[in-house]
Amino acid sequence: MVLKTFGWSFAVTALGLVAAVFYGGWTAFGLVAILSVLEISLSFDNAVVNAGVLKKMSEFWQKIFLTIGILIAVFGMRLVFPVVIVSITASLGPIEAIDLALNDHEKYEQLVTDAHPAIASFGGIFLLMIFLDFIFEDRDIKWLGWLERPLAKLGKVDMLSACIALIVLLVTSMTFAVHAHQYGGVHTDKSATVLLSGVAGLITYMIVGGLSGYFEDKLEEEEEREQEAEEEARKAGKPVSAVKLVGKAAFFMFMYLEVLDASFSFDGVIGAFAVSNDPVVIALGLGIGAMYVRSLTVYLVRQGTLDDYVYLEHGAHYAIGALAVILLITIQYEIPEVVTGLIGVALIAWSFWSSVRRNKALAAAEGKAETSDDEAGVSSGV
């Protein structure tokens, strides 16, 4: 079961790591490995969401999502999108950006370094919004209750996430301007770029969120119509014409999943810039991670167990929040790439360990309850 589901992912991992060694030695190998683990960790909740919706779809639409969807996820978002980001921020053509990345590392690195404040501001605010919207939502299951309970109460204030993100952006851009002025004023003019890029990141998040909400509403409407049509057909003694309705519902499911996939892919790509600026390393690492997201989705659908490790989603979003803060800090200060990657991995590992402990505690409690019931039965029998 595991080999059948993850076979392609294992093969892509081996090829990707070997390619990394040939491309940039053991340093590239380490960065690709970290990016792969980070992408898998950050996208675990994506796999859970995908599986929850995918299991409602017909086999045909499942295949469409797992074939066309993976092409969009791997080649579109993980391979093409990073180059597009560099091209836009560094005012380069895509072909020129790829040529520089492969043949003139020093010049490319300088262009990326010059464009980094805009990339970091855009991505930092986008990721910060994802984290804030998660942490301010009142959830039944809480990981760090001492922190999440008061934040959930604060989350009842409308537009709080956007207000905090804008305040953070203003402070960041003003601090950047002051810092640049004090140390020679070379990048003073870029404080406006930092501000505009952050606003663009906020707008992008709102557009993606709006599209996701739209498709989710459409999906619910189609499901309600399908159920009403089936009930009316049964009452009238007519055959239920579910094919057309299921097809419409499945289409909206597919569109909804693609929007969600793009948003999760986007935060992975943006977060990758906090680990490495090399598009080849990013493509290899995120490409490997994307394959595992697909395999995890298939595995969760086939196994039907989506709630075994309930804190992983929390850990993934805390990792997103950490990456957001790191990206905003790197506008002015340099942070080692390995440290950046390991923070996210550590948060995911912690959430996984907490989930395992919770499962063991629940199992022990159930065992004690069953023992108590058995003893009570014996006593009453006597």
VOPAGU-2260 file (C-alpha; in pm, 1 decimal, decimal comma):
REM VOPAGU-2260
SITE   aa  ch    i         X         Y         Z
SITE  MET   A    0       0,0       0,0       0,0
SITE  VAL   A    1     271,7     247,4     103,0
SITE  LEU   A    2     503,3     159,1    -185,5
SITE  LYS   A    3     219,3     171,4    -436,4
SITE  THR   A    4     104,0     512,6    -313,3
SITE  PHE   A    5     443,4     674,2    -253,3
SITE  GLY   A    6     648,2     493,3    -520,0
SITE  TRP   A    7     663,1     785,4    -761,8
SITE  SER   A    8     743,0    1024,2    -477,0
SITE  PHE   A    9    1035,8     807,5    -364,4
SITE  ALA   A   10    1167,6     795,2    -721,2
SITE  VAL   A   11    1138,1    1173,1    -769,1
SITE  THR   A   12    1310,2    1226,5    -432,2
SITE  ALA   A   13    1608,4    1013,3    -532,1
SITE  LEU   A   14    1641,6    1181,6    -871,4
SITE  GLY   A   15    1598,5    1529,6    -723,9
SITE  LEU   A   16    1863,4    1481,4    -453,8
SITE  VAL   A   17    2111,2    1335,5    -702,0
SITE  ALA   A   18    2046,8    1629,8    -935,0
SITE  ALA   A   19    2105,5    1867,8    -642,4
SITE  VAL   A   20    2447,2    1715,1    -570,8
SITE  PHE   A   21    2550,8    1747,4    -936,3
SITE  TYR   A   22    2417,5    2103,8    -951,7
SITE  GLY   A   23    2555,3    2256,3    -631,6
SITE  GLY   A   24    2729,4    1991,0    -424,9
SITE  TRP   A   25    2634,3    1889,1     -73,6
SITE  THR   A   26    2521,7    2240,6      15,9
SITE  ALA   A   27    2253,3    2224,0    -252,7
SITE  PHE   A   28    2170,1    1869,9    -136,3
SITE  GLY   A   29    2105,3    1999,5     216,4
SITE  LEU   A   30    1895,3    2294,0      99,9
SITE  VAL   A   31    1685,1    2076,5    -133,3
SITE  ALA   A   32    1628,6    1828,0     149,5
SITE  ILE   A   33    1521,0    2107,4     387,2
SITE  LEU   A   34    1290,8    2261,6     125,8
SITE  SER   A   35    1136,1    1920,5      55,9
SITE  VAL   A   36    1064,8    1854,7     422,8
SITE  LEU   A   37     938,8    2210,4     471,0
SITE  GLU   A   38     705,9    2187,1     170,4
SITE  ILE   A   39     568,9    1851,3     287,0
SITE  SER   A   40     519,3    1987,3     638,0
SITE  LEU   A   41     352,1    2310,0     528,1
SITE  SER   A   42     132,4    2126,4     278,2
SITE  PHE   A   43      16,3    1845,3     506,2
SITE  ASP   A   44    -299,6    2039,2     588,3
SITE  ASN   A   45    -340,1    2095,4     213,1
SITE  ALA   A   46    -336,7    1718,0     163,4
SITE  VAL   A   47    -595,6    1680,3     441,0
SITE  VAL   A   48    -824,1    1941,0     283,7
SITE  ASN   A   49    -776,8    1789,5     -62,4
SITE  ALA   A   50    -856,4    1441,2      65,7
SITE  GLY   A   51   -1168,2    1560,3     247,3
SITE  VAL   A   52   -1311,9    1706,2     -73,5
SITE  LEU   A   53   -1161,7    1453,3    -313,7
SITE  LYS   A   54   -1331,2    1155,2    -148,6
SITE  LYS   A   55   -1671,3    1304,2    -246,0
SITE  MET   A   56   -1578,8    1315,0    -613,7
SITE  SER   A   57   -1624,0    1044,2    -874,6
SITE  GLU   A   58   -1325,3     837,3    -984,1
SITE  PHE   A   59   -1306,7    1034,0   -1311,0
SITE  TRP   A   60   -1275,1    1371,7   -1136,1
SITE  GLN   A   61   -1030,0    1227,3    -886,0
SITE  LYS   A   62    -805,5    1126,6   -1175,3
SITE  ILE   A   63    -846,1    1472,8   -1332,7
SITE  PHE   A   64    -734,3    1640,3   -1011,1
SITE  LEU   A   65    -445,8    1400,8    -949,6
SITE  THR   A   66    -313,1    1434,3   -1306,5
SITE  ILE   A   67    -391,1    1783,2   -1433,6
SITE  GLY   A   68    -379,2    1914,1   -1077,3
SITE  ILE   A   69     -30,7    1781,3   -1013,0
SITE  LEU   A   70      92,6    1927,0   -1343,5
SITE  ILE   A   71     -33,5    2268,8   -1238,8
SITE  ALA   A   72     105,0    2228,4    -886,3
SITE  VAL   A   73     452,3    2102,1    -982,1
SITE  PHE   A   74     529,6    2265,0   -1316,6
SITE  GLY   A   75     314,4    2575,1   -1282,4
SITE  MET   A   76     350,9    2688,2    -923,0
SITE  ARG   A   77     679,4    2522,9    -819,3
SITE  LEU   A   78     886,0    2554,5   -1137,4
SITE  VAL   A   79     748,1    2852,9   -1330,8
SITE  PHE   A   80     622,6    3077,3   -1053,3
SITE  PRO   A   81     957,9    3128,7    -871,0
SITE  VAL   A   82    1115,2    3242,9   -1199,4
SITE  VAL   A   83     821,8    3478,4   -1258,8
SITE  ILE   A   84     871,6    3631,4    -912,8
SITE  VAL   A   85    1238,9    3696,0    -980,8
SITE  SER   A   86    1164,2    3827,1   -1330,9
SITE  ILE   A   87     908,9    4079,8   -1207,8
SITE  THR   A   88    1100,0    4201,9    -904,1
SITE  ALA   A   89    1435,1    4219,9   -1086,4
SITE  SER   A   90    1284,8    4356,8   -1413,7
SITE  LEU   A   91    1414,3    4063,8   -1617,5
SITE  GLY   A   92    1260,9    3851,7   -1888,9
SITE  PRO   A   93    1191,4    3490,0   -1782,7
SITE  ILE   A   94    1445,8    3349,1   -2030,6
SITE  GLU   A   95    1706,1    3599,2   -1916,4
SITE  ALA   A   96    1636,7    3513,4   -1550,7
SITE  ILE   A   97    1681,0    3141,3   -1619,0
SITE  ASP   A   98    1997,1    3203,7   -1822,5
SITE  LEU   A   99    2149,8    3414,4   -1544,6
SITE  ALA   A  100    2053,7    3160,9   -1277,5
SITE  LEU   A  101    2227,4    2882,2   -1468,4
SITE  ASN   A  102    2526,5    3064,7   -1619,6
SITE  ASP   A  103    2600,3    3380,2   -1420,6
SITE  HIS   A  104    2542,6    3304,5   -1053,7
SITE  GLU   A  105    2711,3    3619,1    -921,5
SITE  LYS   A  106    2505,8    3863,0   -1129,7
SITE  TYR   A  107    2185,3    3669,8   -1066,7
SITE  GLU   A  108    2255,2    3660,7    -693,3
SITE  GLN   A  109    2311,6    4037,6    -694,3
SITE  LEU   A  110    1983,2    4098,8    -879,7
SITE  VAL   A  111    1795,2    3873,4    -639,3
SITE  THR   A  112    1959,9    4045,4    -342,0
SITE  ASP   A  113    1854,8    4386,2    -476,5
SITE  ALA   A  114    1499,8    4258,1    -528,4
SITE  HIS   A  115    1485,5    4079,0    -193,4
SITE  PRO   A  116    1315,6    4363,0       3,5
SITE  ALA   A  117    1019,5    4356,6    -237,7
SITE  ILE   A  118    1000,9    3974,0    -239,5
SITE  ALA   A  119    1028,6    3953,9     138,8
SITE  SER   A  120     766,9    4224,2     197,4
SITE  PHE   A  121     517,9    4072,5     -48,0
SITE  GLY   A  122     565,9    3718,9      80,7
SITE  GLY   A  123     593,9    3812,2     447,5
SITE  ILE   A  124     257,0    3991,2     451,3
SITE  PHE   A  125      89,6    3715,7     247,3
SITE  LEU   A  126     213,4    3447,4     487,9
SITE  LEU   A  127     135,3    3662,6     792,3
SITE  MET   A  128    -228,5    3689,4     680,4
SITE  ILE   A  129    -253,4    3311,2     648,9
SITE  PHE   A  130    -116,1    3269,8    1001,1
SITE  LEU   A  131    -328,8    3545,9    1157,3
SITE  ASP   A  132    -654,6    3423,0    1003,4
SITE  PHE   A  133    -577,9    3075,8    1136,6
SITE  ILE   A  134    -475,9    3181,0    1486,3
SITE  PHE   A  135    -772,2    3419,4    1534,1
SITE  GLU   A  136   -1028,6    3154,3    1440,4
SITE  ASP   A  137   -1203,9    2981,1    1730,2
SITE  ARG   A  138   -1133,6    2610,2    1685,5
SITE  ASP   A  139   -1268,4    2312,3    1875,8
SITE  ILE   A  140    -922,5    2157,3    1896,9
SITE  LYS   A  141    -650,3    2380,0    2038,8
SITE  TRP   A  142    -281,6    2292,5    2050,2
SITE  LEU   A  143    -132,5    2571,9    2264,4
SITE  GLY   A  144    -448,5    2651,0    2458,9
SITE  TRP   A  145    -288,5    2919,3    2677,8
SITE  LEU   A  146    -218,1    3119,2    2360,9
SITE  GLU   A  147    -498,0    3017,6    2125,1
SITE  ARG   A  148    -792,4    3075,4    2362,5
SITE  PRO   A  149    -733,3    3449,9    2416,8
SITE  LEU   A  150    -642,3    3499,1    2049,6
SITE  ALA   A  151    -967,0    3328,6    1944,2
SITE  LYS   A  152   -1158,4    3582,2    2156,1
SITE  LEU   A  153    -969,9    3869,1    1992,4
SITE  GLY   A  154   -1049,6    3718,4    1653,4
SITE  LYS   A  155   -1415,5    3816,9    1694,4
SITE  VAL   A  156   -1312,0    4172,3    1601,2
SITE  ASP   A  157   -1377,0    4222,7    1228,8
SITE  MET   A  158   -1076,5    4275,8     997,9
SITE  LEU   A  159    -830,9    4234,7    1286,3
SITE  SER   A  160    -589,5    4026,7    1076,9
SITE  ALA   A  161    -572,6    4288,0     801,2
SITE  CYS   A  162    -526,5    4571,1    1052,4
SITE  ILE   A  163    -238,2    4393,2    1225,4
SITE  ALA   A  164     -76,6    4305,1     891,7
SITE  LEU   A  165     -96,0    4669,1     776,4
SITE  ILE   A  166      49,1    4793,8    1105,7
SITE  VAL   A  167     335,3    4543,3    1076,1
SITE  LEU   A  168     392,1    4655,4     716,6
SITE  LEU   A  169     401,0    5024,5     809,8
SITE  VAL   A  170     644,5    4962,6    1094,7
SITE  THR   A  171     863,3    4745,8     871,3
SITE  SER   A  172     878,9    4998,4     586,0
SITE  MET   A  173     944,5    5291,7     822,2
SITE  THR   A  174    1214,7    5100,7    1007,9
SITE  PHE   A  175    1371,3    4999,8     677,8
SITE  ALA   A  176    1375,4    5363,0     561,1
SITE  VAL   A  177    1536,7    5483,8     885,8
SITE  HIS   A  178    1790,4    5200,0     882,2
SITE  ALA   A  179    1881,5    5266,9     516,5
SITE  HIS   A  180    1919,1    5640,3     583,5
SITE  GLN   A  181    2145,3    5582,8     884,0
SITE  TYR   A  182    2371,7    5347,4     691,9
SITE  GLY   A  183    2428,4    5550,0     380,1
SITE  GLY   A  184    2082,6    5590,1     229,1
SITE  VAL   A  185    2155,2    5349,2     -55,9
SITE  HIS   A  186    1817,4    5174,7     -22,0
SITE  THR   A  187    1611,6    5466,1     110,1
SITE  ASP   A  188    1409,3    5479,6    -212,1
SITE  LYS   A  189    1319,3    5113,3    -166,9
SITE  SER   A  190    1113,9    5180,3     146,6
SITE  ALA   A  191     825,0    5276,1     -86,2
SITE  THR   A  192     879,3    4950,8    -277,7
SITE  VAL   A  193     863,0    4756,5      49,2
SITE  LEU   A  194     535,1    4928,6     136,4
SITE  LEU   A  195     378,3    4875,1    -207,3
SITE  SER   A  196     493,0    4513,0    -222,9
SITE  GLY   A  197     340,3    4442,5     117,1
SITE  VAL   A  198      10,1    4597,0      10,3
SITE  ALA   A  199      22,5    4381,6    -304,7
SITE  GLY   A  200      75,2    4074,4     -86,5
SITE  LEU   A  201    -227,8    4165,9     124,2
SITE  ILE   A  202    -442,9    4223,2    -185,8
SITE  THR   A  203    -328,3    3890,8    -334,5
SITE  TYR   A  204    -424,7    3708,6     -17,3
SITE  MET   A  205    -769,4    3868,7     -18,7
SITE  ILE   A  206    -824,3    3777,6    -385,8
SITE  VAL   A  207    -722,8    3415,1    -327,0
SITE  GLY   A  208    -939,4    3400,1     -15,2
SITE  GLY   A  209   -1232,0    3551,4    -203,0
SITE  LEU   A  210   -1202,2    3299,2    -486,1
SITE  SER   A  211   -1178,1    3011,6    -239,2
SITE  GLY   A  212   -1488,1    3135,9     -58,8
SITE  TYR   A  213   -1675,2    3175,4    -386,2
SITE  PHE   A  214   -1604,1    2822,4    -502,3
SITE  GLU   A  215   -1679,5    2683,2    -157,0
SITE  ASP   A  216   -2019,9    2856,5    -159,1
SITE  LYS   A  217   -2088,8    2726,8    -509,7
SITE  LEU   A  218   -1995,8    2377,4    -396,9
SITE  GLU   A  219   -2240,9    2394,5    -104,9
SITE  GLU   A  220   -2517,3    2526,6    -331,6
SITE  GLU   A  221   -2467,0    2244,6    -582,5
SITE  GLU   A  222   -2468,7    1981,9    -306,7
SITE  GLU   A  223   -2794,6    2122,6    -167,5
SITE  ARG   A  224   -2953,3    2123,9    -513,4
SITE  GLU   A  225   -2839,8    1768,6    -571,5
SITE  GLN   A  226   -2994,7    1650,8    -245,9
SITE  GLU   A  227   -3323,2    1833,9    -317,8
SITE  ALA   A  228   -3342,0    1689,6    -669,5
SITE  GLU   A  229   -3281,2    1338,3    -539,2
SITE  GLU   A  230   -3553,8    1376,9    -274,5
SITE  GLU   A  231   -3806,5    1506,5    -531,0
SITE  ALA   A  232   -3721,8    1224,3    -772,4
SITE  ARG   A  233   -3769,0     963,1    -500,4
SITE  LYS   A  234   -4105,1    1108,2    -394,1
SITE  ALA   A  235   -4226,5    1112,1    -754,4
SITE  GLY   A  236   -4102,3     758,0    -811,9
SITE  LYS   A  237   -3873,4     874,4   -1090,3
SITE  PRO   A  238   -3513,4     766,9   -1148,9
SITE  VAL   A  239   -3259,6     999,1    -989,2
SITE  SER   A  240   -3065,2    1183,5   -1260,9
SITE  ALA   A  241   -2752,1    1229,6   -1051,9
SITE  VAL   A  242   -2498,3    1226,3   -1333,5
SITE  LYS   A  243   -2543,5    1586,7   -1447,0
SITE  LEU   A  244   -2575,6    1723,9   -1094,2
SITE  VAL   A  245   -2280,6    1529,5    -966,1
SITE  GLY   A  246   -2084,6    1650,3   -1269,2
SITE  LYS   A  247   -2158,9    2014,8   -1185,7
SITE  ALA   A  248   -2078,8    1962,9    -819,0
SITE  ALA   A  249   -1757,0    1782,3    -909,1
SITE  PHE   A  250   -1657,0    2065,8   -1142,7
SITE  PHE   A  251   -1695,5    2319,9    -862,3
SITE  MET   A  252   -1504,1    2085,8    -631,3
SITE  PHE   A  253   -1224,7    2072,6    -887,4
SITE  MET   A  254   -1214,2    2452,2    -924,2
SITE  TYR   A  255   -1223,6    2496,8    -547,2
SITE  LEU   A  256    -938,3    2248,7    -500,9
SITE  GLU   A  257    -729,3    2421,9    -767,7
SITE  VAL   A  258    -767,9    2758,4    -593,4
SITE  LEU   A  259    -676,5    2601,8    -258,8
SITE  ASP   A  260    -384,1    2420,3    -419,6
SITE  ALA   A  261    -258,8    2744,7    -572,6
SITE  SER   A  262    -278,4    2926,7    -240,3
SITE  PHE   A  263     -90,9    2652,4     -55,2
SITE  SER   A  264     160,7    2633,1    -338,1
SITE  PHE   A  265     204,2    3009,3    -323,0
SITE  ASP   A  266     293,7    3014,7      46,5
SITE  GLY   A  267     537,1    2728,7     -12,8
SITE  VAL   A  268     707,2    2914,5    -297,5
SITE  ILE   A  269     721,2    3240,7    -105,7
SITE  GLY   A  270     848,8    3062,8     204,7
SITE  ALA   A  271    1118,9    2894,8      -3,5
SITE  PHE   A  272    1276,5    3234,6     -72,6
SITE  ALA   A  273    1351,0    3253,8     299,7
SITE  VAL   A  274    1561,9    2938,2     261,6
SITE  SER   A  275    1725,9    2991,5     -80,6
SITE  ASN   A  276    1727,1    3238,1    -370,5
SITE  ASP   A  277    1838,7    2979,5    -627,2
SITE  PRO   A  278    1543,5    2888,9    -856,5
SITE  VAL   A  279    1692,6    2548,0    -940,1
SITE  VAL   A  280    1722,2    2456,3    -571,9
SITE  ILE   A  281    1370,3    2589,2    -507,5
SITE  ALA   A  282    1228,5    2395,6    -802,9
SITE  LEU   A  283    1393,5    2069,5    -694,6
SITE  GLY   A  284    1292,0    2101,5    -330,1
SITE  LEU   A  285     933,2    2212,4    -389,6
SITE  GLY   A  286     887,6    1966,7    -676,9
SITE  ILE   A  287     976,8    1677,6    -444,8
SITE  GLY   A  288     744,3    1817,9    -179,0
SITE  ALA   A  289     457,3    1854,8    -425,6
SITE  MET   A  290     482,9    1487,8    -520,6
SITE  TYR   A  291     448,2    1388,7    -155,6
SITE  VAL   A  292     144,5    1614,4    -116,1
SITE  ARG   A  293     -18,4    1424,2    -403,3
SITE  SER   A  294      76,5    1088,6    -249,8
SITE  LEU   A  295     -47,3    1196,6      92,5
SITE  THR   A  296    -378,3    1303,3     -59,9
SITE  VAL   A  297    -423,4     964,8    -226,4
SITE  TYR   A  298    -315,8     782,6      91,0
SITE  LEU   A  299    -558,9     974,8     311,7
SITE  VAL   A  300    -846,0     914,5      68,3
SITE  ARG   A  301    -775,5     540,6      53,4
SITE  GLN   A  302    -719,2     500,8     426,1
SITE  GLY   A  303   -1003,2     731,1     528,4
SITE  THR   A  304    -815,4     854,9     836,2
SITE  LEU   A  305    -785,4    1234,1     834,3
SITE  ASP   A  306    -789,6    1305,6    1206,2
SITE  ASP   A  307    -507,9    1091,9    1346,6
SITE  TYR   A  308    -267,1    1379,7    1405,3
SITE  VAL   A  309    -486,6    1675,5    1492,3
SITE  TYR   A  310    -211,1    1923,2    1580,8
SITE  LEU   A  311     -20,5    1900,4    1250,9
SITE  GLU   A  312    -235,0    2170,4    1095,0
SITE  HIS   A  313    -153,5    2395,4    1388,6
SITE  GLY   A  314     217,7    2322,0    1356,0
SITE  ALA   A  315     208,3    2398,0     984,4
SITE  HIS   A  316      46,3    2737,5    1041,8
SITE  TYR   A  317     287,2    2826,7    1321,4
SITE  ALA   A  318     566,3    2743,5    1076,5
SITE  ILE   A  319     401,7    2976,8     823,7
SITE  GLY   A  320     389,3    3249,1    1089,7
SITE  ALA   A  321     758,3    3196,2    1170,0
SITE  LEU   A  322     847,9    3220,1     801,2
SITE  ALA   A  323     646,8    3541,7     769,3
SITE  VAL   A  324     835,8    3702,2    1056,9
SITE  ILE   A  325    1169,6    3579,2     921,7
SITE  LEU   A  326    1100,8    3716,9     574,7
SITE  LEU   A  327    1013,6    4058,3     715,0
SITE  ILE   A  328    1325,9    4057,3     932,6
SITE  THR   A  329    1545,4    3962,4     634,6
SITE  ILE   A  330    1448,5    4289,5     465,3
SITE  GLN   A  331    1714,9    4445,9     688,2
SITE  TYR   A  332    1909,0    4165,1     851,0
SITE  GLU   A  333    2056,1    3841,6     720,5
SITE  ILE   A  334    1940,9    3514,6     876,8
SITE  PRO   A  335    2116,5    3184,6     792,6
SITE  GLU   A  336    1910,8    2974,4     552,4
SITE  VAL   A  337    1955,9    2653,4     751,0
SITE  VAL   A  338    1822,2    2818,9    1067,6
SITE  THR   A  339    1516,6    2936,9     875,2
SITE  GLY   A  340    1441,3    2589,4     744,2
SITE  LEU   A  341    1499,9    2412,2    1074,1
SITE  ILE   A  342    1257,9    2639,3    1264,6
SITE  GLY   A  343     970,1    2521,9    1047,0
SITE  VAL   A  344    1074,4    2157,1    1069,0
SITE  ALA   A  345    1104,8    2184,1    1449,5
SITE  LEU   A  346     752,8    2328,2    1481,5
SITE  ILE   A  347     607,8    2049,6    1267,3
SITE  ALA   A  348     795,7    1783,9    1464,0
SITE  TRP   A  349     668,9    1933,5    1789,7
SITE  SER   A  350     307,1    1933,4    1667,3
SITE  PHE   A  351     344,3    1572,7    1547,4
SITE  TRP   A  352     484,5    1465,3    1884,9
SITE  SER   A  353     199,9    1646,4    2062,4
SITE  SER   A  354     -52,9    1466,0    1840,9
SITE  VAL   A  355     101,1    1127,7    1921,1
SITE  ARG   A  356      90,7    1206,0    2295,0
SITE  ARG   A  357    -273,1    1312,3    2265,9
SITE  ASN   A  358    -364,8     991,6    2084,7
SITE  LYS   A  359    -191,9     781,3    2351,1
SITE  ALA   A  360    -367,4     971,5    2630,7
SITE  LEU   A  361    -707,3     924,7    2465,1
SITE  ALA   A  362    -639,3     553,0    2411,5
SITE  ALA   A  363    -536,0     513,7    2776,2
SITE  ALA   A  364    -849,3     696,6    2892,7
SITE  GLU   A  365   -1069,7     474,4    2676,4
SITE  GLY   A  366    -894,1     166,2    2813,3
SITE  LYS   A  367    -958,5     275,8    3171,7
SITE  ALA   A  368   -1324,2     348,4    3090,1
SITE  GLU   A  369   -1369,9       1,0    2939,2
SITE  THR   A  370   -1201,5    -158,8    3240,7
SITE  SER   A  371   -1430,1      34,9    3475,3
SITE  ASP   A  372   -1737,3     -76,9    3276,8
SITE  ASP   A  373   -1623,1    -440,7    3289,2
SITE  GLU   A  374   -1566,1    -423,2    3664,1
SITE  ALA   A  375   -1906,1    -263,8    3711,2
SITE  GLY   A  376   -2063,1    -543,5    3506,4
SITE  VAL   A  377   -1893,4    -811,6    3711,1
SITE  SER   A  378   -2001,5    -644,9    4037,5
SITE  SER   A  379   -2362,5    -618,8    3925,6
SITE  GLY   A  380   -2353,2    -981,8    3810,1
SITE  VAL   A  381   -2231,9   -1092,4    4150,7
